[in-house]
Amino acid sequence: MQNQTLIQFFHWYYNEEQNLWTKVAAEAGHLKEIGITALWLPPAYKSNNATYDVGYSVYDLFDLGEFDQKGSVNTKYGSKDEYIKAIEALHEHGIGALADVVFNHKAGGDELEKIAVKTVNPDNRNEFTSDVFEIEAWTKFTFPGRQGKYSEFIWNHECFSGVDWAEDTKQTAIYSIQNHLGEGFEEVPSTEFGNYDYLMYNDIDFRNRAVVEELKYWGEWIVETTKVDGFRLDAVKHINPDFIVEWIDHLNQKYNREFFIVAEDWNVVDVAGQLNYIEITGGRTQIFDSLLHHNFFLASKEEDFDMRTIFDGTLVQVKPDLAVTFVDNHDSQPLQALESYVDFWFRPLAYAMILLRLQGIPCLFFPDLYGGIYDDKDREGDEVHVELVAIPAVETMSKIRTALAYGEQRDYFDHGVCVGWTRAGDEEHANSGLAVLLSTGEEGFKAMEIGKHFAGKTFIDALGYREQAVIIDENGWAEFHCNAGSVSVWVLKVG
């Protein structure tokens, strides 16, 4: 069975001349060749700013670039037809498509409503800081450009638990909407700020059964309209988990299948939070291993980082069957709110640790294959030029994962800066098996066992960093090498 490999096929500053949906279709064959099994695509529906927004300021879930709304017919990434053709192109090459689903909030309401609210303490959302009073807020969504096509559901203030803007007073705060659904915010997995239900914009309230049924219907519509194979769920720690469970179960039962679902439960403090989410949702989703990402970030920055601990406290260490591993994503890239971008020298090492090991499902990041250049402003408002350089070793290791990364894994995490592992290969995949050695310090070497079945065989560095060959001894051992601050992937020399 082929190893699964995902790719996040976008980044925050995608600005190529070719729109993204067209690029997906054009690249499908190449992605198949390097072993990609599924693409995580960005939010495909209309945002508050149609042509500029990355997709997380959700306006209309039913507008995939079909209606003249929010300044454009197309989204930032193209039209509805181009999105569907992109997914068809992926399917022609046996690659799955994951739709990015943002259920936490909506933005860009069409009409103002006068609503009763209380303000809450931003540092403790369970604490009210005012009596009830009225504000005018953009809480009514009528989608005039769509005119009821696909769904006639109208969103109003009873669909939301909170807002952050009072139009009449022009003031920003966290306003808890007072209605019959319950006092305050919903119970959610994150207890940061007392209760982290409220994140931004109009916070969707899943205590409203009409909202739940509408989103279940939308799930059916998106599956039948686009033929997506699974979902990436945004910001789940801010969402009532009972809704997530109900939504997933509804789709799986409706279509008699198990959709591939990965949830963003961003946590860089303690794996217990992610394990708790797995427990309360019954393990229905994969989880992005943000803790491993954070360890990569620290290892790339700290001279004395102990590589023996690189997997400590991570999801892939304690629950590998539900971990999706990654080096970086759109939220951690430079200038973003969760900025924690892994330094370039360490990125090939990090990719070796997610691509060539047994545990976890790796997710590549678009700029590491395609690069990216963009200009923006930093937090001080100064102009910044950012260049993300493509890393050829990532594509090479992705191919190696597909062809050779199989069989028993032997770990050699026994040194503070130089660690490695071997994969013994299997009978199903010809010439499979490999050895990986990496060093965050000086040039490294280590004796590692790969298996007696390789006795007398010659191994070479597939990344081309080391010129010498390695001969496996009669007991299946050899001394493998890597350059300083580098990684080498040793594979069987064929032909």
NUKOL-364029 format. One record per residue (C-alpha): residue in three letters; x, y, z. Coordinates in steps of 0.05 Angstrom, whole numbers, plus 5000, padded with zeros to 4 digits. Each point is the difference from the previous one (the first is absolute). Layout:
BEGIN
ALAXYZ
...
end
This chain:
BEGIN
MET500050005000
GLN502650694981
ASN501850495056
GLN495350595006
THR502950694987
LEU496150655003
ILE501850694976
GLN497150675021
PHE499450284929
PHE499850745017
HIS503250505046
TRP497850675029
TYR503350414945
TYR498649594938
ASN500950524944
GLU501949624937
GLU497150224933
GLN496749334992
ASN493949955045
LEU500549455051
TRP494549544974
THR503350014931
LYS506749855032
VAL497149415037
ALA497549694935
ALA506650144965
GLU504149695056
ALA495849385014
GLY504449544958
HIS506450255032
LEU497149945070
LYS498249284985
GLU507249864978
ILE502850255065
GLY495349585042
ILE494650505022
THR493649645018
ALA495550595019
LEU499950764994
TRP497550465055
LEU496950564960
PRO498550695030
PRO492950235016
ALA496550014933
TYR494050425018
LYS498850754998
SER503450415054
ASN498750695026
ASN505150264949
ALA499049554940
THR506350094960
TYR505150145056
ASP498049595060
VAL503549335011
GLY493249715017
TYR499250005075
SER495550625004
VAL494149584978
TYR494050334968
ASP496149504959
LEU501449255003
PHE495749884938
ASP503750494955
LEU506149644971
GLY501550554951
GLU493250014965
PHE496450645022
ASP501750744999
GLN501050105074
LYS505150385042
GLY503150344940
SER500949414953
VAL497049384969
ASN506549615008
THR503549875066
LYS507450145010
TYR501349314970
GLY495450004940
SER492949794981
LYS495549445022
ASP501049654933
GLU507550045007
TYR499649725071
ILE495949414978
LYS504749874940
ALA506050035047
ILE496949455043
GLU498349604938
ALA507350064978
LEU502449755068
HIS495249414996
GLU502549824931
HIS506949895031
GLY497349645061
ILE501050585047
GLY494950215053
ALA497550705013
LEU498950285070
ALA495450605007
ASP501750525053
VAL493950105045
VAL499350625043
PHE494049915046
ASN502150445057
HIS497750684973
LYS497050414944
ALA502150694976
GLY497250554956
GLY492750005018
ASP495250334951
GLU495450375049
LEU500250315068
GLU495849755058
LYS498850325067
ILE501949485051
ALA500549935076
VAL507049865025
LYS504650005060
THR507450144996
VAL504849485028
ASN507050035028
PRO504749824942
ASP504649645049
ASN494249615032
ARG494249914951
ASN495849705057
GLU499950685034
PHE494950524978
THR502350725006
SER493450354986
ASP492549955007
VAL495849854939
PHE499950564948
GLU498650064925
ILE504750084942
GLU499349974924
ALA504049444970
TRP501049684931
THR496649355020
LYS495149894943
PHE502449614939
THR495149994942
PHE505049864943
PRO496550454949
GLY504749804944
ARG498049275007
GLN492550145009
GLY498449355036
LYS503349524950
TYR502349365034
SER497450245068
GLU494850515023
PHE502650015071
ILE500850715028
TRP505050095057
ASN498250505054
HIS502250185071
GLU496749375028
CYS505249594961
PHE505850325037
SER502650035071
GLY504450614994
VAL502750564957
ASP506050475005
TRP497450644968
ALA494450485015
GLU498450394937
ASP496150555034
THR505350175051
LYS506049804956
GLN502949625059
THR503749345004
ALA498849535058
ILE497849295012
TYR492450055002
SER496149405026
ILE493349974963
GLN494249915048
ASN494749534973
HIS496149375019
LEU505749534982
GLY503550055067
GLU503850475045
GLY507050164973
PHE504249594953
GLU499849264986
GLU504349485034
VAL506049874954
PRO506549605008
SER504450615012
THR499750325069
GLU505150534981
PHE497250695021
GLY495149615043
ASN496049784938
TYR503050074931
ASP493449914962
TYR500650704972
LEU505650104950
MET497950524949
TYR494450314958
ASN493049715010
ASP500949385043
ILE495449444978
ASP495649725055
PHE498949254993
ARG494650005053
ASN495550244944
ARG497349364968
ALA498350364935
VAL507350184993
VAL502349285012
GLU495149734948
GLU502150534949
LEU507449825008
LYS498449254995
TYR496250164935
TRP505950414976
GLY504549405013
GLU495749584954
TRP499950564948
ILE507650084998
VAL501249254995
GLU495049914943
THR501950644964
THR507649935002
LYS501349265016
VAL505050185054
ASP503149415037
GLY500850315068
PHE500650625042
ARG504850435040
LEU496250295058
ASP502250705021
ALA500650245072
VAL496649415033
LYS502150185071
HIS495250604994
ILE494149584977
ASN495049585039
PRO502749294991
ASP492949705002
PHE498750364934
ILE506449734969
VAL498249295019
GLU492950074973
TRP502450324935
ILE505249464987
ASP495349435017
HIS494550294956
LEU504550014938
ASN503149325013
GLN493249685009
LYS496850384942
TYR505349764951
ASN501849345034
ARG507450175003
GLU505250295047
PHE502450674973
PHE507250185015
ILE499650565051
VAL505650395033
ALA498750525053
GLU504050625018
ASP500549985076
TRP505850495006
ASN503949855064
VAL507450115014
VAL499749925075
ASP497549305019
VAL498049384962
ALA494749875053
GLY495550504966
GLN500349644934
LEU499049335034
ASN493950295035
TYR497250224933
ILE501149304972
GLU496349715060
ILE493950474997
THR499349904925
GLY501149255002
GLY506150034956
ARG495950214939
THR505450464973
GLN507450024987
ILE503450585036
PHE505550454974
ASP506049895046
SER501450735016
LEU504349785059
LEU504949654953
HIS500150624957
HIS501850415061
ASN505649525018
PHE502750094929
PHE499750755008
LEU503849985066
ALA505249514972
SER501350474942
LYS501150595047
GLU503549725061
GLU507449804994
ASP499549525059
PHE493549654981
ASP500449265019
MET497949604939
ARG498649405043
THR493750385024
ILE497550234932
PHE493749555004
ASP498950105075
GLY493150255018
THR497449954928
LEU493649684974
VAL503949564951
GLN503749715060
VAL493949815041
LYS494549924948
PRO503549904932
ASP493949704965
LEU496350675006
ALA505850484990
VAL501050414937
THR507150275003
PHE502450644967
VAL505950484999
ASP496150654990
ASN493350264976
HIS496750654979
ASP499050215073
SER507249895021
GLN503350324939
PRO503450685006
LEU495750605021
GLN494149585022
ALA496849995069
LEU502949325019
GLU506850154966
SER504949455018
TYR503349854934
VAL505349465002
ASP506750264977
PHE502049794929
TRP506349615021
PHE495749545043
ARG494249904952
PRO503149404963
LEU501449675067
ALA492850125023
TYR497249734935
ALA504249375007
MET496949905069
ILE492850044973
LEU500949684932
LEU504549405013
ARG497649735066
LEU494549505015
GLN495850435045
GLY495150544977
ILE497350254934
PRO504550574973
CYS497350644970
LEU504650404955
PHE499550754993
PHE499150334932
PRO506050495004
ASP504849435015
LEU498549714931
TYR498550644961
GLY503150575038
GLY496750675009
ILE501750745000
TYR495750545032
ASP500150695030
ASP496150185062
LYS500450415063
ASP502649755067
ARG496650125067
GLU503250695004
GLY497250194932
ASP506749984964
GLU500449734929
VAL503049304998
HIS502449584941
VAL499549255012
GLU502849464956
LEU498449275013
VAL504849554963
ALA497949334973
ILE503849415030
PRO501649474948
ALA501449485054
VAL492750015020
GLU497749754932
THR505549475000
MET498149765069
SER492649984981
LYS501849534942
ILE504249585047
ARG494349955049
THR495449724946
ALA505149514973
LEU504549795057
ALA497750215070
TYR497149335023
GLY501449465050
GLU502549965071
GLN502850645030
ARG506150015044
ASP501450655037
TYR506750285021
PHE498150625039
ASP506049935045
HIS504050644991
GLY498350735013
VAL501450254930
CYS500649394955
VAL494149524994
GLY497649504949
TRP495749404984
THR499349444949
ARG494249684964
ALA500949274982
GLY495650014938
ASP494949474981
GLU498749494945
GLU494250394970
HIS504450604980
ALA506149844957
ASN506650255027
SER496650325060
GLY503650165064
LEU504350595019
ALA504350325053
VAL499550735022
LEU505350395039
LEU499650735019
SER504250475041
THR498550695028
GLY507450085018
GLU506449754968
GLU500649474947
GLY496749375027
PHE501049254996
LYS496549425033
ALA499949244996
MET492949774987
GLU496749344983
ILE495849954938
GLY499349254994
LYS503949384981
HIS496249944934
PHE504250604976
ALA506749675017
GLY505150184947
LYS495550514967
THR502250704983
PHE496250615025
ILE500750724974
ASP497550685024
ALA493750144958
LEU500550745016
GLY507050034971
TYR503250345059
ARG505049435013
GLU504049714943
GLN502549365032
ALA496349344998
VAL498449575061
ILE500549235000
ILE495549635048
ASP503849485041
GLU498149265009
ASN495850175062
GLY496050544965
TRP503750595031
ALA503850584970
GLU502950675020
PHE495950554968
HIS502250734994
CYS497050694990
ASN502850714992
ALA499950525055
GLY493150315009
SER497249544948
VAL496549344985
SER501749414955
VAL495249474976
TRP503549344984
VAL496649554949
LEU501849374963
LYS504350124939
VAL496449684941
GLY503149844933
end
